[in-house]
Amino acid sequence: MVRGRGTESGDVGNAFDMLAPVVAPAPSPQTVAPTTPTRAEDAVPPREAPHAGPAGTAAADRGPVRPPPAEPPLGAPGSPPGGTPAGRAVVAGEPAREVGTEGGGADATTRRRVPAWGIAATLVTLGVILAVLLATEPWAHAQATAVRRPEHHRSAALAFTSAAPVAQPPPTADPSAPGQLVPSGENRSDAFLLLDKGRYYLYTSGTTVIPFLNVPVSSTTDFVHWSAPIDAMKTLPAWAAEPFTWAPDVHRFGSQYLMYFTGYLQTLNEQCIGVATSTSPIGPFTATPKPFICQSGLSGSIDPRVFTDSSGTNWMLWKSDQNAHASPTPTTLWSQRLTPNGLGLVGSPSDLMSPDEPWQGTVIEAPDMVEVNGVYWLAYAANWFNQPAYGIGVAWCAGPSGPCADVSDHPLLSSNAQGSGPGEPSFFQDATGVWMLYTPVLSLQGDPPRPVFITRVGFTSAGAYLAAGGPPPAVGAATARTAHSPP
């Protein structure tokens, strides 16, 4: 039996009422599925899943395949045969009168010739109206609340701004096998690491076989001995259907822990970002009744990540899911400032970047940000997550609200000796450096395990590089601060 309760499929009106405060307007013209995996035979009966992608391949952590929506009609219904009569309707019993003939001058049905000056005046008026519309774009706010950005381009070499730069580690000796296995036993995608009160906590996307773990979490002090995974959020909100809980991110706001997660809004057949609260990093987390971010006009919102800048301000990063239903529409990464308690958003979202390098295809997703020596870096996955072309890139950003630009025409991490199609990166930062967690293999049909790997990352003015060194130090070996927790 499915443990969580999804919204009834017929209650679409209530779903729209629920989303009214958080659904973004339709996309602007310049603005964003992979196949979803079939579960193992011991899983719950198949249902429609939040994604569908390139034909012929299914994905591991995305649920069963969902067919794309039906083709839209080719055109609007035509006019009735014969068209619409000109002038007023003929009244029963009234003698017929020919339009334009003598005696018809006082009849409203008489066709009159429009003088040339009238046509010219009309055209000039229409031209002025069109020019005003193009200049003011009154529709822009209704289409999207996002801050407009120019199309991003590849950045040149960057200059660090920090007066006391942090020394960077040497590059890895073997770029074909840079990662180290994290033996937590979760074997799921979208890994996120939190350091809190002397323990590391690792969260991943939910399991897809019974008994479900909506948000697996395990902990350690040394990256060797891990506790058994437990479910940090046993009960999903009514709008979210099991087993489609992905990409958790946990952040401490004062004495309260907030978990942001991706859930499947079944009534609208798209995914949204939810938020849940707890007094402990292992839960139980209790979700708010409504989605936190849901850009329905952009096919939904997924992959939340919190970034804390050097001033202590928290920012929400995420992806709008335009490539859902196997759509070729390019996706977009977004940023918006969080309220001090993390339960609200300030201002309007800013678009960080969209795919513009050949290797990225039309998809970039799973954003995460880190600040090193005064420079903001954005990690992301690109291309379809169930294809060997899936990889990880790192871009430079002008700030937490962007814009961001690639510094290279190739990924930081792509298919290698440790796996085909690595992706879903997230950063972890402490006083000794920066690490990147990721999944080393693409998503495959049958939902095989996707282990969590970690690698150290270094940064220079030329961009990010894969660095030497093992996982973060054992607790107590160094004074540490995670990029996702306040000092």
Secondary structure as UniProt FT lines:
FT   TURN            9..10
FT   HELIX           12..19
FT   TURN            20..22
FT   TURN            29..30
FT   TURN            41..42
FT   TURN            55..56
FT   TURN            81..82
FT   TURN            92..93
FT   TURN            99..100
FT   TURN            102..103
FT   TURN            105..106
FT   TURN            108..109
FT   HELIX           116..136
FT   TURN            138..139
FT   HELIX           140..143
FT   TURN            175..176
FT   STRAND          180..181
FT   TURN            183..184
FT   STRAND          192..196
FT   TURN            197..198
FT   STRAND          199..203
FT   STRAND          216..220
FT   STRAND          230..231
FT   TURN            238..239
FT   TURN            242..243
FT   STRAND          246..253
FT   TURN            254..255
FT   STRAND          256..265
FT   HELIX           266..268
FT   STRAND          270..278
FT   TURN            281..282
FT   STRAND          286..287
FT   STRAND          293..294
FT   HELIX           296..298
FT   STRAND          300..308
FT   TURN            310..311
FT   STRAND          314..320
FT   TURN            322..323
FT   HELIX           324..326
FT   STRAND          332..338
FT   TURN            340..341
FT   STRAND          345..353
FT   HELIX           358..360
FT   TURN            361..362
FT   STRAND          364..372
FT   TURN            373..374
FT   STRAND          375..382
FT   TURN            385..386
FT   TURN            388..389
FT   STRAND          391..397
FT   TURN            400..401
FT   STRAND          404..406
FT   TURN            417..418
FT   STRAND          423..430
FT   TURN            431..432
FT   STRAND          433..439
FT   TURN            445..446
FT   STRAND          453..460
FT   TURN            461..462
FT   STRAND          463..467
FT   TURN            475..476
FT   TURN            483..484
//
